[in-house]
Amino acid sequence: MKIALGTDHAGFILKSAVVDYLTSRKIEVLDLGAYVLDEEDSYTDPAFRVGGAIADGEAEAGVLLCGTGYGISIAANKIPGIRAVSCETPENARIAKAHNNINVIALGGRTTKPEEVPGILGSWLDTPFEGGRHLRRLNKIAMVEKSTLNVHMQGGGRITIFNHPLIQHKVGIIRDVTTSVKQFRELLQEITGLMVYDITRTLPLVDKEITTPIEKTVVKSIEGRKMAIVPVLRAGLGMVDGILQLVPNAKVGHIGLYRDPATLQPVEYYCKLPFDIEERDILILDPMLATGGSSAAAISLVKKRGGRRISLVCLIAAPEGIERVHSEHPEVEIFAASLDSHLNEHGYIVPGLGDAGDRLFGTK
Ligand code: RB5
């Protein structure tokens, strides 16, 4: 485990106690300063450095120090995905982890003694997050956060929610019970296409020399990475064309799963993937991430056949589904056009849009 550490001048007095305790537990410390005691050092920069390191995946969690732990946690909480709280006792730290799943703990150099550090940090590190109703609350907070930026870390996994106005507008129409089958099909393709524009943002580019009618020049070209899209039958089929319009050379696999009525577990009835799946960037398409059972099973199937770089693309995700997928496949990034509230007693996403397969194919 790697923990990022940051302090201002007033927290500096606790720094060596924190480093000693973490190192005694064989935890790697990513020291992001301050490195010397300087009365001018403010808590803002170390808070942003530590928050940024966690958001970028360089560290799993963080410890922040200032005079009280207050200012530095307020600053760190401005970074999306950071949940920082100042804890003065081991009991505060236990509750903050069990209920709020804090990924950053702040301590005060003026309120905490060095000898109290192991008790507080130990309580934070050793307490598990309780999930359940607490996860639903954190997800509500994440929904507000998404209006400012669309990348979140949840339960250790990465999820991107698309807050682009065009996507949100179209999601609003597709949810409407009066939207026709024809409109539904068109909208699902359009939304998927808009999402892919952003999903492919990190594709590596290489320089390539070409000749324009005027002269030779160097242009950018997408490096020869190959993509595979794998819809989960049947509703995933509705997302395929939206991607192929933009990435026409992508290969398409198919996965068919049904839910065993006795065990309620997903069972494979069809799986055909591109032969070189292990070399491809794979987008698994499943519009409704509800319980997460079929998406998690589809990811496992693709992994069993050699797939390595896998993302899951959904239209609407429920917190329960995100938790399930990330608990089984924490390295899989989830992309969704909307993060909804919860599942109802029938396993439907609320507010959702009903059964995407039925609405896509007009079967109900
Ligand atoms: C610095 O004097 C002090 O205000 C700061 O470390 C912190 O306690 C703020 O919350």
Residues whose N, C-alpha, C, O or C-beta is under 5 A from the ligand:
A	BS01	RB5	D8 A10 C66 G67 T68 G69 Y70 G71 I72
